[in-house]
């Protein structure tokens, strides 16, 4: 999975009602000039959907455990692919 192209993430985040940082407006009501008010600390919480997206962004491009498993299967002759699956994948790659 290649996550370097993040153009789809913006539309996915919008569908989950998650705003991009450039769209977030600061809360002006919390800032006052009164000396009796102690300033509050800013805080934020990620939704579960945003947490999943954040985890996906930190995943490696290559899953070494999966690659090693496939290499072992190929080396031992146990890895088999249906010819129809190969043909389907080739056609999908041609189409884009």
N, C-alpha and C positions, 0 to 999 in steps of 0.2 A: 504494500500500500504506500503510495507516494503522497505525502501530505504537504509537499512544498507549494502546490497550487491551491491556494486558500480562497479562490474566488467564489466557490460554492458555499463556504462557511457563512458568509454574510447573509445570503438568502436563507440558509437553514436557521441561522440565529433569529432572523426577523420572523420566520414562521413560528418560532417558539416564544416570541415577544421578548427577545433579549436585545437590548440596545448596544450598538457599537460605542466604544469610548467617545468618539467624536460627536455622538448624538446625545450624550448624557449632559443634562444641565445641572449646575450646582444649586443646592437648596439655599436660597437667599434668606429664608425666614429664620434659619438657625444662627445667622451672624447678627449680633446686636452690638451696639456701642456702650451698653450699660456696664458699669464696673462691678455691679452686684451679681452679675450672671457669670458663672464659671463656664468656660468654653467646653463644648462637648467634643469628644474625639470622633473623627470620621470612622465609619466601619462599613463593611459590605459583606454580603453573603451570596454565594453562588447557588443558583438553582441546581437541581440534580441534572438537568439537561446540560447546563453550562459546565458542570463538573465532568460529565462524560466527554464533552468536546475538549476540555482542557487535558484530560487524560489521553485522548486520541492524538492531540498535538505533540505530546511528549513520547509517543511510541516510536520505536526505531523504524527506519525505512525497511530494514531486512530483519525478519524473524529468524535468527540463527538456529533456534531449536527446530523449527520446521524445515529449514534448509538441510540441516544435518540428518534429520529423519529421512527426507527424500533422497539424499545422497546415499544413505545406507540401503534403502530399498532398491535404488537403481543399481548399485554395485552388486547386490546379491541376486538381482534378477527378479525380485518380487514386485517391482513397480510396473503396473500395467495400466494403460489408458485405452479406452474404447476408441476405435477409429472415428466413430461418429462425433465424439467429444472433441477430437483434434480438428476435424473438419469444421465443426460449429465455431470453435475458437478462431480458426483461421478466417472464416467469413466475417465474424464480428470485428476482427482487427482490420479487415479490408474496408468495412463500412465505416468504422470510426467509432 
